[in-house]
Amino acid sequence: MDLTPREFASPRTQLLLAHTGTTTHLLQHLLRASLQARVLTCIRAPAGSHPPAAALLELAADEQMALRRSLLLLPCGTPASANLVLGAVDRHPWTAPLLENPQQPLGILLANTRHPRIPLGCGLSTWNIDESGRPAAAKCYRILDQDRGTPALCIYEQFNPGLIDPTLSGEAL
């Protein structure tokens, strides 16, 4: 996650990676289609069992966190994005119903809230949803609790390279 949005060749990819609002709404606009969530897994675990994730959420080892893996799907069933969401469910109980909702994209559920989003970076990852191993544009950000100012969610999103061009500009190569 050591690139900037401007290092991507496509203006559409740059816009998506630089956007600090709900990614779901912007992705729907860019793709001109509604998106449906498919939750692949949603588990709770002690933060100590996943130290890097716990660090992103600033959790103590004995606090509970949720890990949700999901896809945002086009109406035809093609994945538009693959997402990993970490939630500080003990510290911020309002996150639990969001993460455990298998029907709605998280961005839709968070759209009318005032929780600040803090970008952590963007870059290239490997799109392994279809086992092609193609490079994919990705971004990571934290959502802070609006009252406490502490991390409530950490979201890692990668975008289908067949829909969102991951090509880097000549300057970034």
N, C-alpha and C positions, 0 to 999 in steps of 0.2 A: 504494500500500500504506500508506495513511495513516489507516485506520479501526481500530477495536477490535472484537473479536467482539460486544461488548454493543451496538454500534450497528446490528446486524442485528435485524430484527423476529422472525425464527423462532428459537425456542430450539434447534431441531435444527441450524440453521446456526451459531448461537453456539457450541454444543458442538463441532461439527466444526472450526471455525476456532480455538478456544481449546485444543483437544487437543494435547498435546505428545508423545503416544505415536504408534504406527503409525496413520496415517490410513486405510490399507487396511482394517485390522480394524474400525475404528469405522465406516467407510463401509459395509462389508458388513453390520454390525449394524443400522445405520440404515435401509438399503435392504432388509434381510432377504433377501439374495441373495449368492451367491459372485461374485467378480469375477475376470476373466481379463485378463491384460496383452496388449496388442497394441503391439509396438514399431514405430513408424513410421520412425524413423531412429536410428542410433547411429554417431557418427563421432568420430574423434580429430583434434585440431587443436592447433597451438601456442597457448598461452594468449595470446600477443601478438596473435593474430588476432581475439580477442574480449575487448578490455580490460575492459568492465564485468563479464563473467563471471569473468575472471581476478582482478579485485579482490575479488569475493565469496569466492573460494577462496584469496585471498592468494598467488597464484602469480606467479612471475617470467615474463617474456615467453617465455623459451625452454623452459619446462616444458610437458609435454603435458597436455591435459585431454580428457575425453570429454564429448560432448553427446548426450543421449538424449531423444527425444520419444516419448511413448507415450500410450496411452489405457487406462483401466480400463473393461472392458466388462461389462455385465450378461449373463446367459445368453442373452437375446434379441438381443444385439448392440448394444444402446443404450449409448453412452458415458456413464459415470457421472462420469468426470473426464478431463481432459487434463493431461499433466504434462511439464515440462521438467526434466531432471536434469543437473546439471553435476558432473563428478567429477575430482578431482585424482589421476589414475591414475599419474603418475610418482612423486609423493610418497607416495601411499597405494595400493600395488599391489592390496590386497584389494578395492578398489572396482571394478576392471576386470571380474572375472567377474560381479559383481552387475549392472553396467550392460549387459553384453553378453548376459545371459540373456534371450532373447526370450519365454520362456514364463511366468515368474513375476512377479507384481507385486513391485516393489522393497520395499514395506512388509512383505511376507511373508518375504522373504529377510533383512531387517534385524530382524525381530520379536524374536528371541532374543539380540540383541547388546546391549551396554551403551554404545553410542556415544551421547553426549549430543546432544540436539536443541535448537537455539537458534532461537527464533522471530525472524524478521526483519520480519514484518508481515502484515497482511491487508487486504483491500479489495475493490473491484469491478474486473473486467476485462471484456473482450468475448469472449463465447462464439462463436468462429468455426468450430467443428467442423461445424455444420450450415448455416453461412452466414447464420444468422438475425441475427447481430449483437446478440443480447440481452445485457444485463448478467449477469455471473456472479460469484458469490462466489469469492474466491481467497485463497491464503496462500502464504507463502514462509518457508523455514527452512533453516538449515545443520545438518549432522550433523558433529560433531567426531570425530576419531580419539580413541578412549578412552585410548590410551597417550601420544600427543603433545599432545593438546588443540588441534590445528590443524584447520582446515576440510578435510573430506574430500569432502563432497557438499553441493551446494546444490540444494534442491528447490522448484520453483514448481508449485503445483497450482491448477487452476481446476475448478469443479464445475458440472455440467450444471444450468442454471437450471430445467429441467423437473423435476428431482429434488431439488435443494437450493435453497430459496428465497433469492434474493439481495436481497429487499426490505429496505430500511433502515427502522429504527424512525422514528417521527415526530421524535424528538430529533435524529437524525442528518441530517435533511433541511434 
